[in-house]
């Protein structure tokens, strides 16, 4: 699998959340074939690069691309809301130097500084809920709740407990939550990527459906924002507040609708 022909000077950047926005396992195929037709058209007519901006790990993102039978690779991926990768000529994904490692170091330094607070948070979560605390090398602090209602309670409690550490933040998608640094999320990663191509936020399109897409859908990072009809209420409100499009269709079909809205076909 290869990318589309390269663009020396892209004019636009397109950022797509994956699960729930572009990909839905209940559809066949999970990503509509019409989406890729729109990408080809917009690339040719508007000179746009496109990519996946997800909370998945890089390995999980690759699995999703294969499962969805992409006819060509994205121009970039942003995995775990922060790790930027580009495919080479052989389809191998290469990390972006000068961004991925510094982000990890910044997060780990914050966790070291906040070790006592994180222990208190973990104890509170494990004593008061049925949620599971996750610790792995790549993500030293995460939570998996039993339900959306339980996760909503956890978020409210986190807001109370972390008042004294403003740099500590989290990215939530349904019952999953990843703790991290407030300045490192989908939006800041997207802006860093756009800056590498000399693109201002007005040339950036972003679409997402869940809480971890909140920053990405801010005008500071994307001037063209949208969400599918299945987006959570907070995201729909965010998009409407900034004059974006709440698609009438769900999932990948909603992404197609948004692309046609912002990048209409030539008459």
C-alpha positions in Angstrom: 0.0 0.0 0.0 1.3 3.4 -0.9 0.3 7.0 -0.5 -1.2 9.2 -3.2 1.3 11.2 -5.3 3.3 13.6 -3.1 2.6 17.3 -2.9 5.5 19.7 -2.8 3.6 22.6 -1.4 0.2 21.5 0.2 -2.4 24.1 0.5 -4.6 22.4 3.1 -4.3 19.8 5.8 -7.2 17.4 6.6 -7.3 15.7 10.0 -9.7 12.8 10.8 -10.5 11.2 14.1 -10.7 7.4 13.4 -13.1 5.5 15.7 -16.6 6.7 15.6 -15.8 9.5 13.1 -14.3 7.8 10.1 -14.4 4.2 11.1 -17.5 2.3 12.4 -17.3 -1.5 12.7 -21.0 -1.9 12.2 -20.8 -0.6 8.6 -19.5 -2.6 5.7 -16.9 -1.5 4.8 -16.1 0.2 8.1 -14.9 3.3 6.2 -17.1 4.2 3.2 -15.4 3.7 -0.2 -16.9 7.1 -1.1 -14.6 8.7 1.5 -11.5 7.8 -0.5 -13.1 9.1 -3.7 -13.5 12.4 -2.0 -9.9 12.4 -0.8 -8.7 11.8 -4.3 -10.8 14.7 -5.6 -9.8 17.1 -2.9 -6.2 16.3 -3.2 -6.3 16.9 -7.0 -8.5 20.0 -6.9 -7.3 21.7 -3.6 -3.8 20.3 -3.0 -4.7 18.8 0.4 -2.7 16.4 2.6 -4.8 14.1 4.8 -4.3 11.9 7.9 -5.6 10.1 10.9 -5.6 11.9 14.3 -6.5 9.2 16.9 -6.1 8.1 20.5 -5.1 4.6 19.2 -1.6 3.5 19.5 0.4 3.3 16.2 0.1 -0.5 16.1 -3.7 -0.2 16.6 -3.9 2.5 13.9 -2.2 0.3 11.4 -4.6 -2.5 12.3 -7.5 -0.2 11.7 -6.1 0.9 8.3 -5.7 -2.8 7.2 -9.1 -3.8 8.6 -10.8 -0.9 6.8 -9.1 -1.9 3.5 -7.7 1.6 2.8 -6.8 1.8 -1.0 -3.9 4.1 -0.1 -2.2 5.2 3.0 -2.8 8.5 4.8 -0.1 11.2 4.4 0.4 11.2 8.2 -0.9 9.7 11.4 -1.1 11.2 14.8 -1.3 8.3 17.3 -2.1 8.5 21.0 -3.1 12.1 20.4 0.6 13.1 20.0 2.9 10.7 18.1 3.3 12.0 14.5 4.4 9.5 11.8 4.9 9.7 8.1 5.0 6.7 5.7 8.1 6.2 3.6 8.2 4.9 0.0 7.8 1.3 1.3 4.8 2.0 3.5 6.8 1.9 6.7 5.8 4.4 9.3 8.6 6.7 10.5 8.3 8.9 13.7 8.7 12.7 13.4 12.1 13.7 14.8 12.0 16.6 17.3 8.4 16.1 18.4 7.5 12.5 19.5 10.4 12.0 22.0 10.2 15.5 23.5 6.5 15.0 24.1 7.1 11.7 25.9 9.8 13.3 28.0 7.6 16.2 28.9 4.8 13.8 30.0 7.0 11.6 32.0 8.6 14.5 33.8 5.1 15.8 34.7 4.2 12.3 36.0 7.3 12.2 38.1 6.6 15.6 39.5 3.0 14.6 40.2 3.7 11.1 41.6 2.1 11.7 44.9 -1.1 13.2 43.4 -1.4 10.4 40.9 -1.2 7.8 43.7 -4.1 9.7 45.4 -6.0 9.7 42.2 -5.5 6.0 41.7 -6.5 5.2 45.2 -9.7 7.3 44.9 -10.6 5.6 41.6 -10.0 2.1 42.8 -11.9 2.7 46.1 -14.8 4.6 44.8 -15.5 3.0 41.4 -15.2 -0.3 39.5 -12.9 1.3 36.9 -9.5 -0.2 36.1 -6.2 1.7 36.4 -3.8 1.1 33.5 0.0 1.4 33.7 2.2 0.5 30.7 5.5 2.0 29.6 4.0 4.0 26.8 1.0 5.2 28.9 1.9 5.3 32.5 -1.5 6.5 33.7 -4.8 5.5 32.2 -8.4 4.5 33.3 -11.0 2.2 31.8 -14.4 2.7 33.3 -17.3 0.3 33.3 -19.8 2.9 31.8 -20.0 6.4 30.4 -21.8 7.5 33.6 -19.0 6.1 35.7 -16.4 7.9 33.5 -18.4 11.1 33.9 -18.1 10.8 37.7 -14.4 10.1 37.4 -13.8 13.2 35.2 -15.7 15.4 37.8 -13.5 14.0 40.5 -10.3 14.5 38.5 -11.3 18.1 38.0 -11.5 18.5 41.8 -8.4 16.6 42.6 -6.0 18.2 40.1 -6.8 21.9 40.7 -3.3 22.3 42.2 -1.5 20.9 39.1 -2.8 22.8 36.1 -0.4 21.0 33.7 -2.0 17.6 34.4 -4.8 16.9 32.0 -6.5 14.0 30.3 -7.9 12.8 27.0 -11.2 10.9 27.2 -13.0 8.8 24.6 -16.1 7.2 26.0 -15.1 4.8 28.9 -11.4 5.3 28.2 -9.2 8.0 29.6 -5.5 8.8 29.3 -3.7 11.2 31.7 -1.1 13.5 30.2 0.1 17.0 29.8 -2.3 19.8 29.1 -0.2 21.2 26.2 0.1 17.9 24.4 -3.1 16.7 22.7 -4.7 16.3 19.2 -4.9 20.1 18.7 -1.3 21.0 19.6 0.0 18.0 17.6 -2.0 19.1 14.6 -0.8 22.6 14.8 2.8 21.5 15.0 2.3 19.4 11.9 0.6 22.2 10.0 3.4 24.5 10.9 5.9 22.2 9.3 4.1 22.8 6.0 3.8 26.6 6.6 0.0 26.3 7.0 -2.1 28.6 9.2 -5.1 27.2 11.2 -7.4 28.6 8.5 -6.0 26.0 6.0 -6.7 23.1 8.4 -9.8 20.9 8.4 -10.6 18.7 11.4 -13.5 16.4 12.2 -14.1 14.3 15.4 -16.8 12.9 17.6 -15.6 12.5 21.1 -14.1 14.4 24.1 -10.5 13.8 23.0 -11.2 15.7 19.8 -12.2 18.9 21.8 -8.8 20.8 21.3 -8.5 19.7 17.7 -11.8 21.3 16.9 -10.7 24.7 18.3 -10.1 27.7 15.9 -6.6 27.9 17.4 -5.8 24.7 15.5 -8.3 24.3 12.7 -10.3 26.9 10.9 -12.7 24.4 9.3 -14.3 22.1 11.9 -17.0 19.4 11.8 -18.4 16.4 13.6 -20.7 13.6 12.5 -24.3 13.3 13.7 -23.2 10.6 16.3 -20.8 13.0 18.1 -21.3 13.5 21.8 -23.3 16.6 22.8 -20.2 18.5 24.1 -18.5 18.1 20.7 -21.6 19.2 18.7 -21.8 22.3 20.9 -18.1 23.0 20.4 -18.5 22.7 16.6 -21.6 24.9 16.4 -20.1 27.5 18.7 -17.3 28.0 16.2 -19.5 28.1 13.1 -18.6 24.5 12.0 -20.7 21.8 10.5 -22.6 19.2 12.4 -23.2 16.6 9.7 -26.7 15.0 9.3 -25.0 11.7 8.6 -23.1 9.5 11.0 -19.6 8.2 11.1 -17.7 8.0 7.7 -20.8 9.3 5.8 -20.8 12.3 8.0 -17.1 12.9 7.2 -18.0 12.7 3.4 -20.7 15.3 4.0 -18.3 17.6 5.8 -15.7 17.3 3.0 -18.2 18.2 0.4 -19.3 21.2 2.5 -15.8 22.7 2.9 -14.4 21.5 -0.4 -17.2 21.6 -3.0 -16.7 20.0 -6.4 -16.0 22.3 -9.3 -19.1 22.9 -11.4 
